Amino acid sequence: MDWFLLALLSAATLASADAATKAWLQDYSAAEISVVRFSVSGLLLSPLLLGMPAPWTLPAPFWGWLAAMLPLEIAAMLLYMTAIRDHPLSLTLPYLAFTPVFVLVIADWLLGERVSAQGMLGVLLVVAGAWLLNSRHAELTRVRSWAAPLTAIVREPGSRVMLLVALLYAFTVTMGKAVLDYLPAVYFGPFYFLVLGLTMPLVWALPLRLRTRGAAGAGGGQWALRGPRGLLRRPWAVLVVAALHGLMAFTHFLAIARVEVAYMIAIKRTSLLFGILYGALVFGERGLRSHLAAGALMLAGVVLIVSS
């Protein structure tokens, strides 16, 4: 089961990259962190492109899928970095479990996949896990309060942002499976991240314009880019985060090429539990027992979805 080991490695390196980002790059803006995880990772992966078919020989559908994936991936990463940097990991990462829920609809639309009764039960377990994750908002003696944890998903900024990220990733992961029909996974992962890294200057332009217009409010610094010297003010941390994220990307596409995308994503979502452990053991976040129970319940729902 080489795909399982690859998916598990992808999950572990993703959670490790998240924790390293939170621990060492806390003072980096969301744009700068995205540069680290796109551009620097792309450069580290670029030697793996030796032997890849010439880009101009790739068919038009390949470029169509790629053009659709790029803006979604960049938007998801910016939001993802903002969420894990500014909010507790235990209240953000678990909501990535909703990606397979969104995939149920998106895969049906793009790939013609259908949902079974078992899959619907999995959706209910994911929602139940979200309820348990926010159970502090409810009182067992007040029936009307039982729905509070679900509405709290909207009220919690980090949870709300990560739900949007889950939706965006549902699109990109489905498209990523389709594009492997035109380029082997061993090349597509490095190529995709190299292209993402080269497009990052388009993202840099927005914070630079905001800064020159005097946008110095709370949101201005969050998206600021301080140039290459500022980006590399902590080079060892940048290299570690970029290497972990690059390994995540490489193993992600190797695994997804060997098995159905839903199965691979289910295993990769064990990164949620890795992330919760990091939150408790490294950052001292409270409620480990209840958060692990909630994460396990959500992952059980994911397993039911992908095995249906």
KAJO-V361653 format. One record per run of one state. SS is the DSSP state (h for helix, s for strand, l for the rest). FROM is the first residue (numbers start at 0). TO is the last residue. If there is no record, write none. Layout:
BEGIN
ss->SS from->FROM to->TO
ss->SS from->FROM to->TO
END
This chain:
BEGIN
ss->l from->0 to->0
ss->h from->1 to->23
ss->l from->24 to->28
ss->h from->29 to->48
ss->l from->49 to->53
ss->h from->54 to->56
ss->l from->57 to->58
ss->h from->59 to->85
ss->l from->86 to->87
ss->h from->88 to->90
ss->l from->91 to->91
ss->h from->92 to->110
ss->l from->111 to->115
ss->h from->116 to->132
ss->l from->133 to->133
ss->h from->134 to->136
ss->l from->137 to->141
ss->h from->142 to->154
ss->l from->155 to->155
ss->h from->156 to->178
ss->l from->179 to->183
ss->h from->184 to->211
ss->l from->212 to->216
ss->h from->217 to->221
ss->l from->222 to->225
ss->h from->226 to->230
ss->l from->231 to->233
ss->h from->234 to->255
ss->l from->256 to->259
ss->h from->260 to->267
ss->l from->268 to->269
ss->h from->270 to->280
ss->l from->281 to->286
ss->h from->287 to->306
ss->l from->307 to->307
END
